[in-house]
Amino acid sequence: MTTAAKRAGSAILLICMLSTPHALAAARPDLSGVYDVSTLTPLQRPEEFGDNLELTRERADAIVEENRKLMEARDANRGAATEAPPVGGAPPIGFSDEYKERSGAGSVGGYNNFYIDQGEEVFTVDGKFRTSILVEPANGRIPSMTPEAMRIAAEQRVPRRANDGTAWWLEVDGPGPYDHPESLGISERCLLGFSGATPTFPSLYNNFKQIVQTDDHVMILIEMVHDARVVRMNSEHPPADIRKWLGDSIGWWEGDTLVVETTNFHPDTRPAYSSENARIIERFTRLDDGNLLYRFTVDDPTVWTEQWTGEYVWRKSEERIFEYACHEGNYSMGGILRGARLLEAEAKQPANSGSGG
């Protein structure tokens, strides 16, 4: 065999080797690791920015400074609690009553800076500061709901209002907000996190994600309520009647980008404010600095008048993820329901039952 023939044969052998699935899998980037997704950039774009996707550095610096002052204000009156909060609850430490009903944990005074971890910066893509995570529609806002979806949402809405220490729901037609465990939301019951698993968004706290990658599966752990998604690579979805809390996720590679498609959601899940009919596409691309660019598209024509898409950066981290013990075994759920029964019993007592004879 001539030298030229040997070279040609070696080239053909190399091409065959690189064409095998094992060789292709070995060439994929390894996305495994822990990532911090906290950011001051909001999911939806403030209306003041219109269709502007990018921020100036000056405006980004101003947002960082505004957050610093907010954190400072929260700490202004921070100290040990020496007595129970007033009837009806209290605002977060350092804030006035107007913030009471908008605070975390209802109106009992949480959360303070010890719990909050929203990050300290506005993220950038290609060196440009962003006005929002959402990039489509052009205004960076979640699109309008369909008329049918609005009708269903109105019918399913459970009435809620400020805690005034009474069983006010007895005066409202229909089911009450504390009738039984299933009347509370799935995040309140610690079944799923409230930062979303598919797609996953930054949250008030617990903003770490972890990826474990193999040739056949990719696991995506969401720190908030330790939701663990298992993505089957190069697979197919099960029949439509098989529904899962986190949906059914299958993945494949497009170049160096991991693409994940999720469908088959449980009717109670409501991924990304959508329905069990949602189809969500996520794209994970490793950047040169080791961070990930995470991009997602939500498609649910039964709820939204159009698709919507967002993207933001997951920053590589050396931190560890610890267990999230939501409600510590749901002991708080029993307290919520028992408290509601006591208020209902008080409401049914005659007005003069407590007076002396």
C-alpha positions as CSV (number, residue, x, y, z in Angstrom):
1,M,0.0,0.0,0.0
2,T,1.4,3.4,-0.9
3,T,1.9,6.2,1.6
4,A,-0.9,8.2,0.0
5,A,-3.2,5.2,0.3
6,K,-2.3,4.7,4.0
7,R,-3.0,8.4,4.7
8,A,-6.4,8.2,3.0
9,G,-7.2,5.0,5.0
10,S,-6.3,6.7,8.2
11,A,-8.4,9.7,7.4
12,I,-11.4,7.5,6.7
13,L,-10.9,5.6,10.0
14,L,-10.7,8.9,11.9
15,I,-13.9,10.2,10.3
16,C,-15.7,6.9,11.2
17,M,-14.5,7.2,14.8
18,L,-15.6,10.8,15.2
19,S,-19.0,9.8,13.7
20,T,-19.8,7.3,16.5
21,P,-22.2,8.4,19.2
22,H,-19.6,7.9,21.9
23,A,-17.2,10.3,20.2
24,L,-19.9,12.9,19.6
25,A,-21.0,12.7,23.3
26,A,-17.4,13.1,24.4
27,A,-17.1,16.3,22.4
28,R,-20.1,18.0,24.1
29,P,-19.4,20.7,26.7
30,D,-19.9,19.5,30.3
31,L,-22.5,21.8,31.9
32,S,-22.2,20.1,35.3
33,G,-21.8,22.5,38.2
34,V,-23.6,24.9,40.6
35,Y,-24.9,28.2,39.3
36,D,-26.1,31.4,41.0
37,V,-29.0,33.0,39.1
38,S,-29.7,35.9,41.4
39,T,-30.1,39.2,39.6
40,L,-31.6,42.7,40.1
41,T,-32.9,42.5,36.5
42,P,-36.7,41.9,36.6
43,L,-38.5,39.2,34.7
44,Q,-40.8,41.8,33.0
45,R,-39.5,45.1,31.6
46,P,-40.6,48.2,33.5
47,E,-42.9,50.1,31.1
48,E,-40.7,53.2,31.3
49,F,-38.2,51.4,29.0
50,G,-40.7,50.6,26.2
51,D,-39.1,48.3,23.6
52,N,-35.5,49.1,24.8
53,L,-33.8,45.8,25.5
54,E,-30.6,47.4,26.8
55,L,-29.7,49.6,29.7
56,T,-27.0,52.2,29.9
57,R,-24.3,51.6,32.4
58,E,-25.4,54.7,34.3
59,R,-29.0,53.4,34.7
60,A,-27.6,50.0,35.7
61,D,-25.5,51.6,38.3
62,A,-28.5,53.5,39.6
63,I,-30.5,50.3,40.0
64,V,-27.7,48.8,42.0
65,E,-27.6,51.9,44.2
66,E,-31.4,51.9,44.7
67,N,-31.1,48.2,45.8
68,R,-28.3,49.1,48.3
69,K,-30.5,51.8,49.8
70,L,-33.4,49.5,50.1
71,M,-31.4,46.9,51.9
72,E,-30.0,49.6,54.2
73,A,-33.6,50.7,55.0
74,R,-34.6,47.2,55.8
75,D,-31.8,47.0,58.4
76,A,-32.6,50.4,59.9
77,N,-34.7,49.1,62.8
78,R,-33.5,45.5,62.8
79,G,-33.3,43.9,66.2
80,A,-34.5,41.0,68.3
81,A,-38.3,40.6,68.4
82,T,-39.5,41.0,72.0
83,E,-43.2,40.6,71.6
84,A,-45.8,39.2,69.2
85,P,-46.7,41.3,66.1
86,P,-49.8,43.4,66.3
87,V,-53.2,42.1,65.3
88,G,-53.3,41.9,61.5
89,G,-49.6,41.5,61.2
90,A,-46.7,43.9,60.7
91,P,-44.6,45.2,57.8
92,P,-41.0,44.0,57.2
93,I,-38.6,45.4,59.7
94,G,-37.7,49.0,58.7
95,F,-40.8,49.6,56.6
96,S,-44.1,51.4,57.2
97,D,-47.6,49.8,57.2
98,E,-48.1,50.4,53.5
99,Y,-45.7,47.5,52.8
100,K,-47.5,45.1,55.1
101,E,-49.6,43.2,52.6
102,R,-46.8,43.1,50.0
103,S,-44.2,41.5,52.2
104,G,-43.3,37.9,52.2
105,A,-44.9,35.4,54.6
106,G,-48.2,37.3,54.5
107,S,-48.2,40.1,57.0
108,V,-46.3,38.7,59.9
109,G,-43.2,40.8,59.3
110,G,-41.0,38.6,57.0
111,Y,-38.7,38.7,55.2
112,N,-35.7,40.7,56.3
113,N,-32.3,40.9,54.8
114,F,-31.2,37.7,56.4
115,Y,-33.5,35.8,54.1
116,I,-33.4,37.9,51.0
117,D,-30.9,37.1,48.3
118,Q,-31.8,38.8,45.1
119,G,-28.3,39.5,44.0
120,E,-26.3,42.8,43.7
121,E,-26.1,43.4,40.0
122,V,-27.9,43.7,36.7
123,F,-26.9,40.9,34.3
124,T,-25.3,41.5,30.9
125,V,-25.4,39.6,27.7
126,D,-22.5,40.2,25.2
127,G,-21.4,43.0,27.5
128,K,-24.8,44.8,27.4
129,F,-27.0,45.5,30.4
130,R,-30.5,44.2,30.0
131,T,-33.8,45.9,31.0
132,S,-35.6,42.6,31.6
133,I,-35.2,38.9,31.4
134,L,-38.0,38.7,28.8
135,V,-36.9,39.6,25.3
136,E,-40.0,38.6,23.3
137,P,-42.6,40.2,22.8
138,A,-40.6,43.3,22.0
139,N,-41.9,45.2,25.0
140,G,-40.5,42.6,27.4
141,R,-43.8,41.9,29.0
142,I,-45.8,38.7,29.4
143,P,-48.5,38.8,26.6
144,S,-52.2,39.1,27.1
145,M,-54.3,36.1,28.1
146,T,-56.9,34.6,25.8
147,P,-60.6,35.5,26.7
148,E,-61.3,31.9,27.6
149,A,-58.2,31.7,29.9
150,M,-59.3,34.9,31.6
151,R,-62.8,33.5,32.2
152,I,-61.4,30.3,33.7
153,A,-59.0,32.2,35.9
154,A,-61.8,34.4,37.3
155,E,-63.9,31.3,38.1
156,Q,-61.0,29.5,39.9
157,R,-59.8,32.5,41.8
158,V,-60.0,31.9,45.6
159,P,-60.8,35.1,47.5
160,R,-58.1,36.5,49.7
161,R,-57.7,39.7,51.6
162,A,-55.9,41.2,54.5
163,N,-55.6,39.3,57.8
164,D,-58.0,41.1,60.2
165,G,-58.3,38.3,62.7
166,T,-61.8,37.2,61.5
167,A,-63.2,34.4,59.4
168,W,-64.1,36.8,56.6
169,W,-64.4,34.0,54.0
170,L,-67.6,32.9,55.6
171,E,-69.3,36.0,54.1
172,V,-68.1,35.0,50.5
173,D,-69.9,32.6,48.3
174,G,-68.0,29.5,47.1
175,P,-65.0,27.7,48.7
176,G,-62.8,29.4,51.2
177,P,-59.0,29.8,51.1
178,Y,-58.4,27.5,54.2
179,D,-61.1,24.9,53.8
180,H,-58.6,22.0,53.6
181,P,-55.0,21.3,52.6
182,E,-55.8,21.1,48.9
183,S,-57.4,24.6,48.9
184,L,-53.9,26.1,49.4
185,G,-51.5,26.5,46.5
186,I,-49.0,23.8,45.7
187,S,-46.1,26.0,46.6
188,E,-47.6,26.8,49.9
189,R,-48.0,23.0,50.4
190,C,-44.3,22.6,49.5
191,L,-45.0,20.4,46.6
192,L,-43.2,22.7,44.1
193,G,-41.1,25.8,44.6
194,F,-42.6,29.2,43.8
195,S,-39.6,30.3,41.6
196,G,-40.8,27.9,38.9
197,A,-39.0,24.7,37.7
198,T,-39.8,24.9,34.0
199,P,-38.8,27.4,33.0
200,T,-37.0,28.5,36.2
201,F,-36.7,32.1,37.2
202,P,-34.7,34.1,39.8
203,S,-36.5,34.2,43.2
204,L,-36.6,36.2,46.4
205,Y,-34.0,33.8,47.8
206,N,-32.5,30.3,47.3
207,N,-31.2,31.2,43.8
208,F,-28.8,28.4,43.2
209,K,-29.2,25.7,40.5
210,Q,-27.2,22.6,39.9
211,I,-26.7,20.6,36.8
212,V,-25.4,17.0,36.7
213,Q,-24.8,15.7,33.2
214,T,-24.3,12.2,31.8
215,D,-24.6,10.8,28.3
216,D,-28.1,9.6,28.8
217,H,-29.6,12.1,31.4
218,V,-29.2,15.6,32.7
219,M,-30.4,16.4,36.2
220,I,-31.3,20.1,37.0
221,L,-31.7,20.8,40.7
222,I,-33.7,23.9,41.7
223,E,-32.6,25.0,45.2
224,M,-36.1,26.4,46.0
225,V,-38.0,23.5,47.5
226,H,-35.3,21.2,46.0
227,D,-37.2,20.5,42.8
228,A,-35.1,18.0,40.8
229,R,-35.8,17.6,37.1
230,V,-34.5,14.6,35.2
231,V,-34.1,15.2,31.5
232,R,-34.0,12.1,29.3
233,M,-31.6,12.6,26.3
234,N,-32.7,11.7,22.8
235,S,-36.0,10.3,24.0
236,E,-39.7,10.8,23.4
237,H,-42.6,12.0,25.5
238,P,-45.0,9.5,27.0
239,P,-48.7,9.6,25.9
240,A,-50.6,12.8,26.7
241,D,-52.6,11.3,29.6
242,I,-49.4,10.8,31.6
243,R,-49.0,14.0,33.6
244,K,-46.2,15.0,36.0
245,W,-45.7,17.7,38.5
246,L,-42.6,19.0,36.7
247,G,-43.7,18.0,33.3
248,D,-41.9,15.5,31.1
249,S,-38.5,16.7,29.8
250,I,-36.5,15.3,26.9
251,G,-33.3,16.8,25.6
252,W,-30.9,16.8,22.7
253,W,-27.9,18.8,21.5
254,E,-27.9,21.4,18.8
255,G,-24.2,22.1,18.4
256,D,-22.8,23.0,21.8
257,T,-26.3,24.0,23.1
258,L,-28.4,21.7,25.2
259,V,-32.0,21.9,24.2
260,V,-34.8,20.7,26.5
261,E,-38.4,20.3,25.6
262,T,-41.0,19.9,28.4
263,T,-44.7,18.9,28.1
264,N,-47.2,16.7,29.9
265,F,-47.6,19.0,32.9
266,H,-50.0,18.1,35.8
267,P,-53.2,20.2,35.7
268,D,-52.3,21.8,39.1
269,T,-48.7,22.7,38.2
270,R,-49.4,25.9,36.1
271,P,-45.8,26.2,34.7
272,A,-44.8,29.8,34.0
273,Y,-48.4,31.0,34.8
274,S,-49.6,28.7,32.0
275,S,-51.6,25.5,31.9
276,E,-51.0,21.7,31.6
277,N,-51.0,22.3,27.8
278,A,-47.8,24.3,27.9
279,R,-44.8,23.4,25.7
280,I,-41.6,24.9,27.0
281,I,-38.3,24.9,25.2
282,E,-35.1,25.7,27.2
283,R,-31.6,26.3,25.8
284,F,-28.4,26.0,27.9
285,T,-25.2,27.4,26.3
286,R,-21.9,27.6,28.1
287,L,-20.1,30.9,27.7
288,D,-16.3,31.4,27.5
289,D,-16.2,32.5,31.2
290,G,-17.9,29.3,32.4
291,N,-21.3,30.9,33.0
292,L,-24.4,29.7,31.2
293,L,-26.7,31.6,29.0
294,Y,-30.2,30.2,29.7
295,R,-32.9,30.9,27.2
296,F,-36.6,29.7,27.3
297,T,-39.7,30.0,25.3
298,V,-43.2,29.4,26.6
299,D,-45.8,28.3,24.1
300,D,-49.4,27.8,25.4
301,P,-52.1,29.0,23.0
302,T,-54.8,28.0,25.4
303,V,-53.6,30.7,27.8
304,W,-51.5,33.2,25.9
305,T,-52.2,35.2,22.8
306,E,-48.6,34.6,21.7
307,Q,-45.4,32.9,22.7
308,W,-43.0,34.6,25.1
309,T,-39.2,34.2,25.4
310,G,-36.6,35.2,27.9
311,E,-32.9,34.8,28.7
312,Y,-30.5,35.5,31.5
313,V,-27.1,34.4,32.7
314,W,-26.5,31.7,35.3
315,R,-23.2,32.5,37.0
316,K,-20.8,29.7,37.8
317,S,-20.4,29.2,41.5
318,E,-18.2,27.2,44.0
319,E,-21.0,27.3,46.6
320,R,-22.8,24.2,47.8
321,I,-26.5,23.7,47.8
322,F,-28.1,22.6,51.1
323,E,-31.4,21.0,51.7
324,Y,-34.5,23.2,51.7
325,A,-36.8,21.8,54.4
326,C,-40.0,23.5,53.3
327,H,-42.4,23.9,56.2
328,E,-40.3,21.4,58.2
329,G,-42.6,18.5,57.4
330,N,-45.6,20.8,56.8
331,Y,-46.2,21.4,60.5
332,S,-47.2,24.9,59.6
333,M,-50.0,23.6,57.4
334,G,-51.8,22.1,60.5
335,G,-51.4,25.4,62.3
336,I,-53.0,27.3,59.4
337,L,-56.0,25.0,59.2
338,R,-56.5,24.8,63.0
339,G,-56.3,28.6,63.2
340,A,-59.0,28.9,60.5
341,R,-61.3,26.5,62.3
342,L,-60.9,28.6,65.5
343,L,-61.8,31.8,63.7
344,E,-64.8,30.1,62.1
345,A,-66.0,28.9,65.5
346,E,-65.7,32.4,67.0
347,A,-67.6,33.9,64.1
348,K,-70.5,31.5,64.7
349,Q,-70.9,32.4,68.4
350,P,-73.7,34.7,69.4
351,A,-72.7,38.3,69.7
352,N,-73.5,38.4,73.5
353,S,-72.1,35.0,74.3
354,G,-69.1,36.4,76.1
355,S,-71.1,38.8,78.4
356,G,-71.7,38.2,82.1
357,G,-75.2,37.4,83.5
